[in-house]
């Protein structure tokens, strides 16, 4: 829902909407997403379920020219963890550039230096855009609540 919202918002602002930034857990960088015109796709961890969710999203949307994946390294080969190679193949679905950003695939999921390298990798993205005015809450709520499976209710 968030990725679709941002993609529509970028298009409405006259920006390209062909760059996806798949973020996980605390590897979120909303500032860099906005500055680089990257559509944020939020996942919880580097699990196979999260990777399959990204793949399903990509199956149901227009293709992206660029896909960058930020993988949070939590330190252990846990049950259900998708490999860096699996995430890399998902990123490679991009038409031009599909990469794991800041991740050493050989060290994943114990590549704690990726926390620093990921930020550096995002700063190296070539296109930069002015920071937008905030998206108004009513527009965001309408877009998100229009999605199937989202139940949006106003709190009193």
C-alpha positions in Angstrom: 0.0 0.0 0.0 2.8 2.4 0.9 4.7 1.7 -2.4 1.6 2.3 -4.4 0.9 5.5 -2.5 4.4 6.9 -3.1 4.4 5.8 -6.8 1.2 7.7 -7.4 2.4 10.7 -5.4 5.7 10.9 -7.4 3.7 10.6 -10.7 1.4 13.4 -9.5 4.5 15.6 -8.8 5.8 14.9 -12.3 8.7 12.7 -11.0 9.7 9.4 -12.5 8.3 6.5 -10.4 10.5 3.8 -11.7 13.0 3.4 -8.8 12.1 1.0 -5.9 13.8 0.9 -2.5 12.9 -2.3 -0.6 13.7 -1.6 3.0 13.7 -4.0 6.0 13.3 -3.6 9.7 15.4 -0.7 10.9 17.1 -0.3 7.6 14.6 2.4 6.6 15.7 5.7 5.2 12.6 7.8 4.4 14.8 10.9 3.8 16.9 9.2 1.1 13.8 7.7 -0.5 12.3 11.1 -0.9 15.5 12.7 -2.0 16.2 10.1 -4.7 12.6 9.6 -5.8 12.7 6.0 -4.6 9.4 4.3 -4.0 9.6 2.7 -0.6 8.6 -0.9 -0.1 8.6 -1.8 3.5 9.3 -5.4 4.8 9.8 -6.6 8.3 12.9 -8.9 8.0 14.8 -10.8 5.4 12.5 -13.8 5.5 11.3 -15.8 2.6 7.8 -14.6 3.4 8.9 -11.0 3.1 10.9 -11.7 -0.1 7.9 -13.5 -1.6 5.7 -10.5 -0.7 8.1 -8.3 -2.6 8.0 -10.7 -5.6 4.2 -10.7 -5.5 4.1 -6.9 -5.4 6.4 -6.8 -8.4 4.2 -9.3 -10.2 1.2 -7.0 -9.8 2.7 -3.6 -10.7 4.3 -1.9 -13.6 8.0 -2.8 -13.9 10.7 -0.8 -12.2 13.9 0.4 -13.9 15.8 0.2 -10.6 15.4 -2.0 -7.6 17.6 -1.6 -4.5 17.2 -3.9 -1.6 18.4 -3.1 2.0 18.7 -6.2 4.0 18.8 -6.0 7.8 21.5 -8.4 9.1 20.2 -9.9 12.3 23.2 -12.2 13.0 21.9 -15.8 12.5 20.8 -18.3 9.9 17.2 -18.4 11.3 14.4 -20.6 10.1 12.6 -19.0 7.2 15.4 -16.6 6.3 15.8 -16.0 2.5 19.3 -16.0 1.3 21.1 -13.0 -0.1 21.1 -14.7 -3.5 17.3 -15.1 -3.4 16.9 -11.4 -2.5 19.4 -10.6 -5.3 17.4 -12.5 -7.9 14.3 -10.6 -6.8 16.2 -7.3 -7.2 17.4 -8.4 -10.6 13.8 -8.2 -11.9 14.6 -4.5 -12.5 14.8 -3.4 -16.1 18.2 -1.7 -15.6 19.7 -1.9 -12.1 18.8 -4.5 -9.5 21.1 -4.7 -6.5 21.5 -5.5 -2.8 22.6 -2.1 -1.5 25.5 -2.2 1.0 25.2 -5.9 1.6 28.1 -8.4 1.3 26.1 -11.5 0.2 28.9 -13.8 1.5 28.6 -12.4 5.0 24.8 -12.1 5.2 23.1 -12.4 7.7 26.2 -11.5 9.8 27.3 -8.4 7.8 26.9 -5.8 10.5 28.9 -3.3 8.5 26.0 -3.2 6.0 24.3 -0.7 8.4 26.9 1.9 7.3 27.4 0.7 3.7 23.7 0.8 3.0 23.5 4.5 3.9 26.6 5.2 1.8 25.0 3.3 -1.1 21.8 5.4 -0.9 23.8 8.6 -0.9 25.5 7.5 -4.1 22.2 7.3 -6.1 22.5 9.8 -8.9 19.1 11.6 -9.1 18.2 14.0 -6.4 14.9 15.9 -6.0 13.8 18.7 -3.8 12.1 17.6 -0.6 8.4 17.8 -1.1 5.8 19.4 1.0 4.2 16.7 3.3 1.6 14.6 1.7 -1.7 15.6 3.3 -3.3 13.0 5.6 -6.6 12.8 3.8 -5.0 12.0 0.4 -2.8 9.3 2.0 -5.7 7.8 3.9 -7.9 7.7 0.8 -5.2 6.0 -1.2 -4.3 3.4 1.5 -7.9 2.7 2.4 -8.8 2.0 -1.3 -6.6 -1.1 -1.2 -8.2 -4.5 -0.8 -7.4 -5.9 2.6 -6.9 -2.5 4.3 -9.4 -1.5 6.9 -9.0 2.2 7.6 -11.0 3.7 10.5 -10.9 7.1 12.0 -10.2 7.1 15.7 -12.2 9.4 17.9 
